[in-house]
């Protein structure tokens, strides 16, 4: 059973995520340690400042009659400046050191997710929602940076500062100040965490609405031509606006709940600081504390609640970041249904003989696609597969490329079960000209070079000649540097198929697969492409899936697939002579091509 991606922001922080981030950090242990040292030095400098202010104020207290000497006062002023500067410099140095750690972690994690998504099977990609998946990956990698930076730079130092301030108050001013500070922090934390848990559902609704609207926009843009064909611009805009309306309502709820959270936090901070300052004023008037002590206490309260106020925001964002990272790791936990065996060897192609042995396949058990399919393609042979739509022709190609594993039987190449060799070596040995060629939004030349990324310009030029693309390139103002648009939308279907043929020529695999390779070509272009295909297929093993039977008359053997079973096989003339399935398909296509004659007047 494939795991489902059910990760959502829960009612508690999922701390189990943190150990999973460690592999992306351990190569930078020294840098992390230095960043933490700088963090402690920056916080230490900030904790010293109130003491300097206390001694300066007490030293200038005229009523006490004990003014500081000039040199001592100057020293304290310089110490104040040095502490301020040290706090900023060590903070910047900490950010610089740790910045590289988070950036490298994001890069490594992003690369791992990219590779993992490409390693997942075809079934996953047929069910995915591209826009939502892209947004989940983007938010997850960004969440890693946020979580790491704020865990190290806000939560840990704030807890350290709270402990330090409580200790100073307890030692220097008694239990009342320490207890008041501790109670204030606990009340603030209890309210912040509780209110944040309450708001979680609004954040989740907002993220889900954001992903849904993004998915809708991407799907509509990817199918731009279909939208135009049916004149459904207003329909698409209406559906997109419905998603945006849900996003707007979710944002509104999120904003109102945020107002309640911030208001409650502000009330707790105001009450705490008022109580602390009030107690300090009372003791100063009673002569228990000096004016410098009052400055130290008030300074510590300001320093403490500034990061504590920010800690509420950090906790809220950490929940969102953890939820996003959780989704990212849930994606990484999805296991492909087609995997290489441990220690699987590379496919060793000698003669390129293909054998389907009693192959069966289904997506659902109650609806079999292939049943007991057995045939061989001998070295250098051209074997064609024909049949009505839905007969299972393209499924044979998917199984040969091992996008799926058969549910029964097996497939071998030169006697090697393709399930026991690496997928990469298998696909390296097979070249395909698919029915629907999708190109990258790059230049035409680079799309051809995709068949063999390290190919030289001379090799690319030769592939272009063999695919009969030269004349087309000569007509383009920018020639091979012409950008083909997203998914190749600037090219016609026939032009895209020529590019696909050039790719396969450039790859030069021992096994060639043509899946309706000339379906988008006119008759004249089809004949020139067929000549090119015959040329490149010489001395190669070829499997041809075709609808136009006229393109298969030169095949060594033709297989007729009907409802997932091979019902006939033989040469073109032999099958016509049998006057069965193949002959019926042939006659039907000949009738389609016979021009209608107008009746006599």
C-alpha positions as CSV (number, residue, x, y, z in Angstrom):
1,X,0.0,0.0,0.0
2,X,1.4,3.4,-1.0
3,X,1.7,5.8,2.1
4,X,-0.6,8.7,2.0
5,X,0.6,12.3,2.5
6,X,-1.7,13.1,5.4
7,X,0.6,15.4,7.3
8,X,-1.2,18.5,8.6
9,X,-0.4,21.0,11.4
10,X,-1.3,19.0,14.5
11,X,-2.3,20.1,18.0
12,X,1.3,19.9,19.2
13,X,4.7,20.6,17.7
14,X,6.1,17.6,16.0
15,X,9.6,17.5,17.5
16,X,10.4,14.2,15.8
17,X,11.1,16.3,12.7
18,X,14.3,17.7,14.3
19,X,16.3,14.5,14.2
20,X,15.5,14.1,10.5
21,X,17.1,17.5,9.9
22,X,20.4,16.5,11.5
23,X,21.8,14.6,8.5
24,X,21.7,17.9,6.6
25,X,23.6,19.8,9.3
26,X,26.2,17.4,10.6
27,X,28.8,18.3,7.9
28,X,28.8,21.8,9.4
29,X,29.3,21.0,13.1
30,X,32.2,23.4,13.6
31,X,30.3,26.3,11.9
32,X,27.2,25.6,14.1
33,X,29.4,25.5,17.2
34,X,31.0,28.9,16.3
35,X,27.6,30.4,15.6
36,X,26.4,29.2,19.1
37,X,29.5,30.7,20.7
38,X,28.8,34.0,19.0
39,X,25.2,33.8,20.1
40,X,26.2,33.4,23.8
41,X,28.7,36.2,23.5
42,X,26.1,38.5,22.0
43,X,23.6,37.6,24.8
44,X,26.3,38.0,27.4
45,X,27.0,41.5,26.2
46,X,23.3,42.4,26.4
47,X,23.1,41.1,30.0
48,X,26.0,43.2,31.1
49,X,24.5,46.5,29.8
50,X,21.9,46.9,32.6
51,X,24.7,46.5,35.2
52,X,26.7,49.2,33.5
53,X,23.7,51.5,33.5
54,X,23.1,50.8,37.2
55,X,26.6,51.8,38.2
56,X,26.6,54.9,36.0
57,X,23.3,56.1,37.4
58,X,24.3,55.4,41.0
59,X,27.7,57.1,40.4
60,X,26.0,60.3,39.3
61,X,23.5,60.3,42.2
62,X,24.3,63.7,43.8
63,X,22.2,63.1,46.9
64,X,24.2,60.0,47.8
65,X,27.4,62.2,47.7
66,X,29.5,59.4,46.2
67,X,30.1,60.4,42.7
68,X,32.2,58.3,40.4
69,X,35.7,59.4,39.6
70,X,36.1,60.8,36.1
71,X,38.2,57.9,34.8
72,X,35.8,55.3,36.3
73,X,32.8,57.0,34.7
74,X,34.6,57.2,31.4
75,X,35.5,53.5,31.7
76,X,31.9,52.6,32.3
77,X,30.7,54.7,29.3
78,X,33.3,53.0,27.1
79,X,32.3,49.6,28.5
80,X,28.6,50.5,27.6
81,X,29.6,51.3,24.0
82,X,31.8,48.2,23.8
83,X,29.0,46.0,25.1
84,X,26.5,47.5,22.6
85,X,29.0,47.1,19.7
86,X,29.9,43.5,20.8
87,X,26.2,42.5,20.9
88,X,25.6,43.7,17.3
89,X,28.9,42.4,15.9
90,X,28.6,38.9,17.5
91,X,25.0,38.8,16.3
92,X,26.0,39.6,12.8
93,X,28.8,37.1,12.9
94,X,26.4,34.5,14.2
95,X,24.0,35.2,11.3
96,X,26.9,35.0,8.8
97,X,28.2,31.7,10.1
98,X,24.8,30.0,10.4
99,X,23.4,31.4,7.1
100,X,25.6,29.1,5.1
101,X,24.4,26.1,7.2
102,X,20.8,26.8,6.5
103,X,21.4,27.6,2.8
104,X,23.3,24.4,2.3
105,X,20.7,22.4,4.2
106,X,17.9,23.9,2.0
107,X,20.0,23.1,-1.1
108,X,20.7,19.5,-0.1
109,X,17.1,18.8,1.0
110,X,15.7,20.4,-2.1
111,X,18.0,18.3,-4.3
112,X,17.0,15.2,-2.4
113,X,13.3,15.9,-2.9
114,X,13.8,16.7,-6.6
115,X,15.6,13.4,-7.1
116,X,13.0,11.5,-5.0
117,X,10.1,12.9,-7.0
118,X,11.7,11.8,-10.2
119,X,12.3,8.4,-8.7
120,X,8.6,7.9,-7.9
121,X,6.6,5.7,-10.2
122,X,4.4,6.8,-13.1
123,X,1.2,6.1,-11.0
124,X,2.2,8.7,-8.5
125,X,2.8,11.3,-11.2
126,X,-0.5,10.5,-12.9
127,X,-2.3,11.3,-9.6
128,X,-0.3,14.3,-8.5
129,X,-1.5,17.9,-8.6
130,X,1.5,19.7,-10.0
131,X,0.7,23.2,-8.6
132,X,0.0,22.0,-5.0
133,X,3.0,19.7,-5.1
134,X,5.3,22.5,-6.2
135,X,3.9,24.8,-3.4
136,X,4.4,22.1,-0.8
137,X,8.0,21.6,-1.8
138,X,8.6,25.3,-1.8
139,X,7.1,25.9,1.6
140,X,8.8,22.8,3.1
141,X,12.3,23.9,2.0
142,X,11.6,27.5,3.2
143,X,10.3,26.1,6.5
144,X,13.7,24.3,7.1
145,X,15.5,27.7,7.0
146,X,12.9,29.3,9.2
147,X,12.9,26.5,11.8
148,X,16.7,26.2,12.0
149,X,17.3,29.9,12.3
150,X,14.6,30.7,14.8
151,X,15.2,27.6,16.9
152,X,18.9,28.6,17.3
153,X,18.6,32.4,17.3
154,X,15.4,33.0,19.2
155,X,14.1,30.1,21.3
156,X,17.4,28.9,22.7
157,X,18.8,32.4,23.5
158,X,15.4,33.6,24.9
159,X,15.3,30.7,27.3
160,X,18.9,31.4,28.2
161,X,18.1,35.0,28.8
162,X,15.0,34.2,30.9
163,X,17.1,31.8,33.1
164,X,19.9,34.5,33.5
165,X,17.5,37.3,34.4
166,X,15.6,35.1,36.9
167,X,18.9,34.1,38.5
168,X,20.1,37.8,38.7
169,X,16.8,38.9,40.3
170,X,16.9,36.0,42.8
171,X,20.5,36.6,43.8
172,X,20.5,40.4,43.8
173,X,16.9,41.4,44.7
174,X,15.2,38.5,46.3
175,X,12.5,36.0,45.4
176,X,9.8,38.5,44.8
177,X,11.3,39.8,41.5
178,X,12.4,36.4,40.4
179,X,9.0,34.9,41.1
180,X,7.1,37.8,39.4
181,X,9.3,37.4,36.3
182,X,8.9,33.6,36.2
183,X,5.1,33.9,36.6
184,X,4.9,36.5,33.9
185,X,6.9,34.3,31.5
186,X,4.8,31.2,32.3
187,X,1.5,33.2,31.8
188,X,2.7,34.6,28.5
189,X,3.8,31.1,27.3
190,X,0.6,29.4,28.5
191,X,-1.6,31.9,26.7
192,X,0.6,32.1,23.5
193,X,0.8,28.3,23.1
194,X,-2.9,27.8,23.8
195,X,-4.1,30.5,21.5
196,X,-1.7,29.3,18.8
197,X,-3.1,25.8,19.0
198,X,-6.6,27.3,18.7
199,X,-5.6,29.3,15.5
200,X,-3.9,26.2,13.9
201,X,-7.0,25.3,11.9
202,X,-7.2,28.8,10.4
203,X,-3.6,28.5,9.3
204,X,-4.3,25.1,7.8
205,X,-7.3,26.3,6.0
206,X,-5.3,29.2,4.6
207,X,-2.5,26.9,3.4
208,X,-4.9,24.5,1.8
209,X,-6.8,27.3,0.0
210,X,-3.5,28.7,-1.2
211,X,-2.4,25.3,-2.6
212,X,-5.8,24.8,-4.2
213,X,-5.8,28.1,-6.0
214,X,-2.2,27.7,-7.1
215,X,-3.0,24.2,-8.4
216,X,-6.0,25.5,-10.3
217,X,-4.0,28.3,-11.9
218,X,-1.1,26.0,-13.0
219,X,-3.6,23.4,-14.4
220,X,-5.4,26.0,-16.4
221,X,-2.2,27.5,-17.8
222,X,-0.8,24.1,-18.7
223,X,-4.0,23.4,-20.6
224,X,-4.1,26.9,-22.2
225,X,-5.0,25.6,-25.7
226,X,-7.9,23.5,-24.4
227,X,-9.3,26.5,-22.5
228,X,-9.1,28.5,-25.8
229,X,-10.6,25.7,-27.9
230,X,-13.8,25.6,-25.8
231,X,-13.9,29.3,-25.0
232,X,-13.9,28.5,-21.3
233,X,-11.9,31.5,-20.1
234,X,-14.8,32.8,-18.0
235,X,-15.5,29.3,-16.6
236,X,-11.8,28.9,-15.6
237,X,-11.8,32.4,-14.1
238,X,-14.9,31.6,-12.1
239,X,-13.4,28.3,-10.7
240,X,-10.2,30.2,-9.9
241,X,-12.2,32.9,-8.1
242,X,-14.0,30.3,-6.0
243,X,-10.6,29.1,-4.8
244,X,-9.5,32.7,-4.2
245,X,-12.7,33.3,-2.3
246,X,-11.9,30.4,0.0
247,X,-8.4,31.7,0.4
248,X,-9.7,35.2,1.2
249,X,-12.1,33.9,3.9
250,X,-9.3,31.8,5.4
251,X,-7.0,34.8,5.5
252,X,-9.7,36.9,7.2
253,X,-10.2,34.3,9.9
254,X,-6.5,34.0,10.3
255,X,-6.1,37.8,10.7
256,X,-8.9,38.1,13.2
257,X,-7.5,35.2,15.3
258,X,-4.1,36.9,15.1
259,X,-5.6,40.1,16.5
260,X,-6.9,38.2,19.5
261,X,-3.6,36.5,20.1
262,X,-1.5,39.7,19.8
263,X,-4.0,41.6,22.0
264,X,-3.8,38.9,24.8
265,X,0.0,38.8,24.6
266,X,0.2,42.6,24.8
267,X,-2.1,42.6,27.9
268,X,0.1,40.1,29.7
269,X,3.2,42.0,28.9
270,X,1.7,45.3,30.1
271,X,0.4,43.9,33.4
272,X,3.7,42.2,34.1
273,X,5.9,45.2,33.4
274,X,3.5,47.5,35.3
275,X,3.7,45.2,38.4
276,X,7.5,44.9,38.2
277,X,8.0,48.6,37.7
278,X,5.5,49.4,40.4
279,X,7.3,47.2,42.9
280,X,10.7,48.7,42.0
281,X,9.3,52.3,42.4
282,X,7.9,51.4,45.8
283,X,11.2,50.0,47.0
284,X,13.2,53.0,45.6
285,X,10.9,55.3,47.6
286,X,11.3,53.1,50.6
287,X,15.1,53.3,50.3
288,X,15.5,49.6,49.7
289,X,16.7,50.0,46.2
290,X,18.8,52.7,44.5
291,X,17.9,54.6,41.4
292,X,20.5,52.5,39.6
293,X,18.7,49.3,40.7
294,X,15.4,50.7,39.3
295,X,17.2,51.3,35.9
296,X,18.6,47.8,36.0
297,X,15.3,46.1,36.7
298,X,13.3,48.2,34.1
299,X,16.1,47.6,31.6
300,X,16.0,43.8,32.1
301,X,12.2,43.8,31.8
302,X,12.4,45.6,28.5
303,X,15.2,43.3,27.2
304,X,13.3,40.2,28.4
305,X,9.9,41.0,26.9
306,X,11.2,42.2,23.6
307,X,12.4,38.8,22.5
308,X,9.5,37.2,24.4
309,X,7.0,39.1,22.4
310,X,8.8,38.0,19.3
311,X,8.8,34.4,20.7
312,X,5.0,34.3,20.2
313,X,5.4,35.0,16.5
314,X,8.2,32.5,16.3
315,X,6.1,29.8,17.9
316,X,3.2,30.5,15.5
317,X,5.5,30.4,12.5
318,X,7.4,27.3,13.9
319,X,4.1,25.4,13.9
320,X,3.5,26.4,10.3
321,X,7.1,25.6,9.3
322,X,7.0,22.2,11.1
323,X,3.7,21.4,9.3
324,X,5.3,22.3,6.0
325,X,8.4,20.3,6.7
326,X,6.2,17.4,7.8
327,X,4.5,17.4,4.4
328,X,7.9,17.5,2.8
329,X,9.2,14.5,4.8
330,X,5.8,12.7,4.1
331,X,6.6,13.2,0.4
332,X,10.1,11.7,1.0
333,X,8.4,8.8,2.9
334,X,6.4,7.9,-0.2
335,X,8.0,4.8,-1.6
336,X,7.9,4.1,-5.3
337,X,6.2,0.9,-6.3
338,X,8.9,0.1,-8.9
339,X,12.3,-0.1,-7.2
340,X,15.7,-1.6,-8.1
341,X,16.6,-4.8,-6.3
342,X,19.5,-4.4,-3.8
343,X,22.8,-4.7,-5.7
344,X,21.0,-5.0,-9.0
345,X,23.5,-5.1,-12.0
346,X,23.3,-3.0,-15.1
347,X,21.6,-4.4,-18.1
348,X,24.2,-5.9,-20.5
349,X,22.8,-5.6,-24.0
350,X,24.4,-8.0,-26.5
351,X,21.9,-8.7,-29.2
352,X,18.9,-6.8,-27.9
353,X,16.4,-9.6,-28.1
354,X,13.1,-8.9,-26.3
355,X,10.8,-11.5,-24.8
356,X,7.4,-11.0,-23.2
357,X,6.5,-14.2,-21.3
358,X,2.9,-14.7,-20.3
359,X,2.6,-11.1,-19.2
360,X,-0.4,-9.9,-17.4
361,X,-1.2,-6.5,-16.0
362,X,-4.0,-4.5,-14.4
363,X,-4.5,-1.2,-12.5
364,X,-7.5,-2.7,-10.7
365,X,-7.9,-6.5,-10.4
366,X,-11.5,-6.3,-11.7
367,X,-10.3,-4.6,-14.9
368,X,-7.4,-6.5,-16.5
369,X,-5.4,-4.6,-19.2
370,X,-3.2,-7.4,-20.5
371,X,-3.8,-11.2,-20.1
372,X,-1.2,-13.8,-21.0
373,X,0.7,-11.8,-23.6
374,X,3.7,-13.7,-25.0
375,X,5.9,-12.8,-27.9
376,X,9.5,-12.3,-28.9
377,X,11.3,-9.6,-30.8
378,X,14.5,-11.2,-32.2
379,X,17.7,-9.2,-32.6
380,X,17.4,-6.7,-35.5
381,X,13.7,-7.5,-36.0
382,X,10.9,-4.9,-36.4
383,X,7.8,-6.1,-34.6
384,X,4.6,-4.1,-34.8
385,X,1.6,-4.1,-32.4
386,X,-1.8,-3.0,-33.6
387,X,-5.3,-3.0,-32.2
388,X,-8.2,-0.9,-31.3
389,X,-8.0,1.9,-28.7
390,X,-7.8,0.4,-25.2
391,X,-6.4,-2.9,-26.4
392,X,-3.3,-2.4,-24.2
393,X,-0.7,-1.4,-26.9
394,X,0.8,1.5,-25.0
395,X,0.8,-0.5,-21.7
396,X,3.3,-2.8,-23.4
397,X,5.6,0.2,-23.8
398,X,5.2,1.3,-20.1
399,X,6.0,-2.3,-19.0
400,X,9.1,-2.5,-21.2
401,X,10.4,0.8,-19.8
402,X,9.4,-0.6,-16.3
403,X,7.2,2.3,-15.4
404,X,5.1,-0.5,-13.9
405,X,5.9,-4.1,-13.1
406,X,3.7,-6.9,-14.6
407,X,1.2,-8.4,-12.3
408,X,2.0,-11.8,-13.9
409,X,4.7,-13.2,-16.1
410,X,8.0,-11.4,-16.9
411,X,9.9,-9.4,-19.6
412,X,13.5,-10.2,-20.5
413,X,16.1,-8.5,-22.7
414,X,18.9,-10.9,-23.9
415,X,17.6,-13.4,-21.2
416,X,17.9,-10.9,-18.4
417,X,14.7,-10.2,-16.4
418,X,14.3,-6.4,-16.5
419,X,13.0,-6.5,-12.9
420,X,16.5,-7.6,-11.8
421,X,18.6,-4.9,-13.5
422,X,18.8,-1.2,-12.7
423,X,16.1,1.0,-14.2
424,X,18.7,3.5,-15.4
425,X,20.6,1.0,-17.4
426,X,17.3,-0.4,-18.8
427,X,16.1,3.0,-20.0
428,X,19.5,3.9,-21.3
429,X,19.2,0.9,-23.7
430,X,15.8,1.9,-25.1
431,X,15.0,4.9,-27.2
432,X,11.4,6.1,-27.8
433,X,9.6,8.3,-30.2
434,X,6.3,8.8,-28.3
435,X,2.9,9.8,-29.6
436,X,2.7,13.0,-27.5
437,X,6.1,14.7,-27.4
438,X,6.5,17.3,-24.7
439,X,9.5,19.7,-25.0
440,X,11.2,21.8,-22.4
441,X,11.0,25.6,-22.6
442,X,14.4,25.9,-24.1
443,X,16.0,26.3,-27.5
444,X,15.3,23.7,-30.2
445,X,18.9,22.6,-30.3
446,X,18.9,22.0,-26.6
447,X,15.7,20.0,-26.8
448,X,17.4,17.7,-29.4
449,X,20.6,17.5,-27.3
450,X,18.4,16.2,-24.4
451,X,18.7,12.8,-25.9
452,X,22.4,12.8,-25.1
453,X,23.2,15.8,-22.9
454,X,27.0,15.6,-23.5
455,X,26.7,15.4,-27.3
456,X,28.8,17.6,-29.5
457,X,27.4,20.1,-31.9
458,X,28.4,17.8,-34.8
459,X,26.4,14.9,-33.3
460,X,23.4,17.1,-32.8
461,X,23.6,18.4,-36.4
462,X,23.8,14.8,-37.7
463,X,20.7,13.8,-35.7
464,X,18.9,16.8,-37.1
465,X,19.7,15.8,-40.6
466,X,18.5,12.2,-40.1
467,X,15.3,13.5,-38.6
468,X,14.7,15.8,-41.6
469,X,14.7,18.9,-39.4
470,X,17.1,20.9,-41.5
471,X,14.6,22.5,-43.8
472,X,12.4,23.5,-40.9
473,X,15.4,25.1,-39.0
474,X,16.4,27.0,-42.1
475,X,12.9,28.7,-42.1
476,X,13.3,30.0,-38.5
477,X,14.9,33.4,-38.1
478,X,16.9,32.2,-35.1
479,X,17.4,28.7,-36.4
480,X,18.3,26.2,-33.7
481,X,18.3,28.9,-31.1
482,X,14.6,29.4,-31.4
483,X,12.8,28.8,-28.1
484,X,10.0,26.3,-28.4
485,X,7.8,27.6,-25.5
486,X,6.5,25.8,-22.5
487,X,5.9,22.2,-23.4
488,X,6.8,23.0,-27.0
489,X,3.6,24.9,-27.7
490,X,5.3,27.0,-30.4
491,X,5.8,24.0,-32.6
492,X,3.3,21.9,-34.5
493,X,2.6,18.3,-33.6
494,X,4.7,17.1,-36.6
495,X,7.6,19.4,-35.7
496,X,7.6,18.2,-32.2
497,X,7.7,14.6,-33.4
498,X,10.7,15.4,-35.6
499,X,12.5,16.8,-32.6
500,X,11.6,13.6,-30.7
501,X,13.0,11.5,-33.5
502,X,16.2,13.6,-33.6
503,X,16.5,13.0,-29.8
504,X,16.3,9.2,-30.3
505,X,18.7,9.3,-33.2
506,X,21.2,11.2,-31.0
507,X,20.8,8.7,-28.2
508,X,21.5,5.7,-30.5
509,X,20.1,3.0,-28.2
510,X,20.2,-0.7,-29.3
511,X,16.4,-1.0,-28.9
512,X,13.9,1.4,-30.5
513,X,10.3,1.9,-29.6
514,X,7.9,3.9,-31.8
515,X,4.6,4.7,-30.1
516,X,2.4,6.2,-32.9
517,X,5.5,8.0,-34.0
518,X,4.0,9.5,-37.2
519,X,0.5,10.2,-35.9
520,X,0.9,14.0,-36.2
521,X,2.4,14.0,-39.7
522,X,0.8,14.6,-43.0
523,X,1.2,11.9,-45.7
524,X,4.2,13.5,-47.4
525,X,6.0,14.2,-44.1
526,X,5.1,10.7,-42.9
527,X,6.8,9.1,-45.8
528,X,10.0,11.1,-45.3
529,X,10.0,10.3,-41.6
530,X,9.3,6.6,-42.2
531,X,12.3,6.5,-44.5
532,X,14.4,8.1,-41.7
533,X,13.0,5.7,-39.2
534,X,13.9,2.7,-41.4
535,X,17.4,4.1,-41.8
536,X,18.0,4.5,-38.1
537,X,16.2,1.2,-37.3
538,X,18.7,-0.8,-39.4
539,X,20.6,-3.3,-37.1
540,X,18.4,-2.2,-34.2
541,X,15.6,-4.2,-32.5
542,X,12.4,-2.2,-33.0
543,X,9.0,-2.4,-31.4
544,X,6.4,-0.3,-33.2
545,X,3.0,0.7,-31.8
546,X,0.9,2.1,-34.6
547,X,-2.7,3.0,-35.6
548,X,-2.0,3.5,-39.3
549,X,-1.5,0.0,-40.7
550,X,-0.1,1.3,-44.0
551,X,3.1,2.2,-42.0
552,X,3.6,-1.4,-40.9
553,X,3.7,-3.3,-44.2
554,X,7.5,-3.8,-43.9
555,X,7.4,-5.1,-40.4
556,X,8.9,-8.6,-39.8
557,X,5.9,-9.5,-37.7
558,X,2.7,-7.9,-36.7
559,X,0.9,-8.6,-33.5
560,X,-2.9,-8.0,-33.2
561,X,-3.9,-7.1,-29.7
562,X,-7.6,-7.4,-28.8
563,X,-8.9,-6.8,-25.3
564,X,-5.5,-7.4,-23.7
565,X,-4.7,-10.6,-25.6
566,X,-2.7,-11.4,-28.8
567,X,-5.3,-12.8,-31.2
568,X,-3.2,-12.8,-34.3
569,X,0.4,-12.5,-35.4
570,X,2.2,-12.8,-38.7
571,X,3.3,-10.8,-41.7
572,X,1.1,-8.2,-43.5
573,X,0.2,-10.4,-46.4
574,X,-0.3,-13.4,-44.2
575,X,-2.7,-11.6,-41.9
576,X,-4.7,-10.2,-44.8
577,X,-5.0,-13.7,-46.2
578,X,-6.5,-14.9,-42.9
579,X,-9.3,-12.4,-43.3
580,X,-9.8,-12.0,-39.5
581,X,-9.1,-9.1,-37.1
582,X,-6.2,-7.6,-38.9
583,X,-8.0,-7.8,-42.3
584,X,-11.0,-6.1,-40.7
585,X,-8.8,-3.2,-39.4
586,X,-7.1,-2.9,-42.8
587,X,-10.4,-2.6,-44.7
588,X,-11.8,-0.1,-42.2
589,X,-8.8,2.1,-42.7
590,X,-8.9,1.8,-46.4
591,X,-12.6,2.8,-46.4
592,X,-11.7,5.9,-44.3
593,X,-9.1,6.9,-46.9
594,X,-11.5,6.4,-49.9
595,X,-12.7,9.9,-51.0
596,X,-16.5,10.3,-51.1
597,X,-17.9,10.6,-54.7
598,X,-20.7,13.0,-55.2
599,X,-23.9,11.4,-56.6
600,X,-24.8,12.1,-60.2
601,X,-27.3,14.8,-60.8
